[in-house]
């Protein structure tokens, strides 16, 4: 928690998400203007995407954490507040955000494909800030580790206290920012292209699959046959996108 004038406190995680969303909107606005798309449609789509992302991330969290949640207390105000405040799964947010974007296209007749292909760098940018928030709050914590850059929490409702841990949240944040820069370069270079979307999913799936081995909270989020829920989702998405990329190249080759 960060404490400001007047004694009021702001959760570190929420603050980082807010900063990330502001940065994402600015970058997205710039890319939309640069590619001569409608800024009104972009902002409208962003609202639907954010709403869908929040709901999707929370729903998947509730599913994978169903065995550890005290359902008999779910509607108690303080317990419900704790559940709603923390606990999100990124892949659920990604799916929910895409569904929200699709809804925006259907309801408001927006050609949303261009917006997702152009604004794809915004996702790892916001995600990177979110992971910094995770690091500050102590959720999504790493394995026990006492080497360089180890973090130790003395106040956290999620992470083990007074135990040196691997800073996996900050590593993922850095890697997300690298993906952001790569995608930003490609979007500026080639504009709206489905390959931008494919590349993001491939890079993130590979990164997430590897980083899961450095996390220490896998059992809380689902673990099956040696892999976490997120690793299984990474495998499925990676396989699907690889097939789509190969099919896309073959179709392009036939057309040429």
C-alpha positions in Angstrom: 0.0 0.0 0.0 1.1 3.5 -0.7 0.1 6.3 1.7 -0.6 9.8 0.5 -1.5 13.2 2.0 -4.4 13.0 4.3 -3.5 9.5 5.4 -5.4 7.8 2.6 -3.8 4.7 1.1 -3.9 3.4 -2.5 -3.2 -0.3 -3.2 0.1 -0.7 -5.1 -1.4 -3.2 -7.5 -4.3 -0.9 -8.4 -2.0 2.0 -8.8 0.2 0.1 -11.2 -2.8 -1.1 -13.3 -4.0 2.5 -13.5 -0.6 3.7 -14.7 -0.4 0.9 -17.2 -3.9 1.6 -18.6 -3.0 5.3 -19.0 0.2 4.4 -20.8 -1.7 1.9 -22.9 -4.3 4.4 -23.9 -1.7 6.9 -24.9 0.3 4.4 -27.0 -2.9 3.0 -28.6 -4.2 6.5 -29.4 -0.9 7.3 -31.1 -0.9 4.1 -33.2 -4.6 4.6 -34.1 -4.0 8.2 -35.2 -0.8 7.1 -37.1 -2.7 4.5 -39.1 -5.7 6.8 -39.8 -8.2 4.9 -37.8 -11.1 6.3 -35.7 -10.1 7.4 -32.3 -13.7 7.4 -31.1 -14.0 3.7 -32.2 -10.7 3.0 -30.5 -11.8 4.5 -27.1 -15.2 2.7 -27.3 -13.5 -0.6 -28.1 -11.1 -0.1 -25.3 -13.9 0.3 -22.8 -15.5 -3.0 -23.9 -12.1 -4.7 -24.0 -11.2 -3.6 -20.4 -14.6 -4.6 -19.1 -14.4 -8.0 -20.7 -10.8 -8.5 -19.6 -11.7 -7.8 -16.0 -14.6 -10.2 -15.9 -12.6 -12.9 -17.8 -9.6 -12.6 -15.5 -11.8 -12.8 -12.4 -13.9 -15.7 -13.6 -10.9 -17.9 -14.5 -9.3 -17.1 -11.2 -12.5 -18.2 -9.4 -12.5 -21.4 -11.4 -8.8 -22.4 -10.9 -9.0 -21.4 -7.2 -12.4 -22.9 -6.5 -11.1 -25.5 -4.0 -9.4 -22.8 -1.8 -12.2 -20.3 -1.8 -14.6 -20.4 1.2 -17.8 -20.4 -0.8 -20.0 -20.3 2.3 -18.5 -16.9 3.0 -18.5 -15.6 -0.5 -21.3 -13.1 0.1 -19.8 -11.7 3.3 -18.9 -8.2 2.5 -15.3 -8.2 3.8 -14.5 -11.7 2.2 -16.2 -10.7 -1.1 -14.2 -7.5 -1.1 -10.9 -9.5 -0.6 -11.8 -11.9 -3.4 -12.7 -9.0 -5.8 -9.7 -7.0 -4.9 -7.1 -9.6 -5.6 -6.9 -12.7 -7.8 -6.8 -12.5 -11.6 -5.6 -14.9 -14.2 -4.1 -13.2 -17.3 -5.3 -15.8 -19.8 -8.9 -15.3 -18.6 -8.4 -11.6 -19.1 -7.0 -12.1 -22.6 -10.0 -14.2 -23.6 -12.5 -11.9 -21.9 -10.9 -8.8 -23.5 -11.1 -10.3 -27.0 -14.7 -11.3 -26.4 -15.4 -7.7 -25.2 -13.7 -6.4 -28.3 -15.9 -8.7 -30.5 -19.0 -7.4 -28.7 -17.9 -3.8 -29.5 -17.6 -4.7 -33.1 -21.0 -6.4 -33.3 -22.9 -3.8 -31.3 -21.3 -0.7 -32.7 -20.4 -2.1 -36.1 -16.7 -1.4 -35.7 -14.1 -3.3 -37.8 -12.2 -4.4 -34.7 -9.6 -6.5 -36.6 -7.6 -3.4 -37.5 -7.6 -2.2 -33.9 -6.4 -5.4 -32.4 -3.6 -5.8 -35.1 -2.6 -2.2 -34.6 -2.9 -1.9 -30.9 -1.5 -5.3 -29.9 1.6 -3.7 -28.3 -0.7 -2.2 -25.7 -1.4 -5.6 -24.1 2.1 -6.4 -23.0 2.6 -2.8 -22.0 -0.3 -2.9 -19.5 0.5 -6.4 -18.5 4.1 -5.3 -17.6 2.8 -2.6 -15.3 0.4 -5.1 -13.8 3.2 -7.5 -13.0 5.1 -4.7 -11.2 2.0 -4.3 -9.1 2.0 -8.1 -8.4 5.6 -7.7 -7.3 4.8 -4.9 -4.9 1.7 -6.7 -3.5 3.4 -10.1 -3.2 1.0 -12.1 -5.4 2.2 -14.4 -8.2 5.3 -14.9 -6.1 8.4 -16.9 -7.1 10.2 -19.9 -5.7 12.4 -19.7 -2.6 15.7 -18.1 -3.8 18.4 -16.2 -1.9 20.5 -15.0 -4.9 20.8 -11.6 -6.6 17.6 -9.5 -6.7 15.8 -11.8 -4.3 12.7 -10.2 -2.7 11.4 -10.8 0.8 7.9 -9.8 2.0 7.1 -8.7 5.5 3.5 -7.6 4.7 1.6 -9.7 2.2 -1.7 -11.6 2.2 -0.4 -13.9 -0.5 3.4 -14.5 -0.4 5.3 -16.4 2.3 6.6 -13.8 4.8 10.2 -13.3 5.7 11.3 -15.8 3.0 13.7 -14.8 0.1 11.9 -15.4 -3.2 12.8 -15.2 -6.8 11.5 -11.9 -8.3 9.5 -13.7 -11.1 6.9 -10.9 -11.2 9.6 -8.3 -12.1 11.3 -10.6 -14.6 7.9 -11.1 -16.3 7.4 -7.3 -16.3 10.7 -6.8 -18.0 10.0 -9.5 -20.6 6.6 -8.0 -21.3 8.2 -4.6 -21.9 10.6 -6.2 -24.4 7.7 -7.8 -26.2 6.0 -4.4 -26.2 9.0 -2.8 -27.9 9.3 -5.6 -30.5 5.6 -5.3 -31.4 5.7 -1.5 -31.4 8.5 -1.6 -33.9 6.7 -4.1 -36.1 3.4 -2.2 -36.0 5.1 1.0 -37.0 6.9 -0.8 -39.8 4.1 -2.8 -41.3 0.8 -1.4 -39.9 -2.2 -3.6 -39.5 -1.2 -7.2 -39.9 -2.5 -10.4 -38.4 1.1 -11.5 -37.9 1.4 -8.9 -35.2 -1.3 -10.7 -33.2 0.2 -14.2 -33.9 3.6 -13.1 -32.9 2.4 -11.7 -29.6 0.6 -14.9 -28.7 3.7 -17.0 -29.6 6.1 -14.9 -27.6 3.9 -14.7 -24.6 3.1 -18.4 -24.5 6.8 -19.3 -24.7 7.6 -16.8 -22.0 4.8 -17.8 -19.7 5.4 -21.5 -20.0 9.0 -21.0 -18.9 8.3 -18.5 -16.1 5.8 -20.8 -14.5 8.7 -23.1 -13.4 9.9 -20.1 -11.3 6.6 -19.5 -9.6 5.8 -21.0 -6.2 2.0 -20.6 -6.2 1.1 -23.1 -8.9 -0.8 -25.4 -6.7 -3.1 -22.6 -5.7 -4.0 -22.0 -9.4 -4.4 -25.5 -10.6 -1.8 -28.2 -11.3 -2.2 -31.2 -13.5 0.2 -33.8 -14.9 3.3 -31.8 -14.0 2.1 -28.5 -15.5 0.1 -25.6 -14.1 -3.1 -24.4 -15.7 -1.4 -21.5 -17.4 1.2 -23.8 -18.9 -1.5 -26.1 -20.3 -3.2 -23.0 -21.8 0.2 -21.8 -23.2 0.7 -25.2 -24.9 -2.8 -25.1 -26.4 -2.6 -21.6 -27.7 1.0 -22.1 -29.0 -0.1 -25.2 -30.9 -3.2 -23.5 -32.3 -1.4 -20.3 -33.4 1.4 -22.3 -35.0 -1.1 -24.2 -37.1 -2.9 -21.0 -38.0 0.4 -19.4 -39.0 1.4 -22.3 -41.2 -2.1 -22.3 -42.8 -1.9 -18.6 -43.4 1.4 -18.8 -45.1 0.2 -21.7 -47.4 -2.9 -19.6 -48.3 -0.7 -16.6 -49.1 1.6 -18.9 -51.2 -1.4 -20.2 -53.2 -2.6 -16.6 -53.9 0.8 -15.5 -55.0 
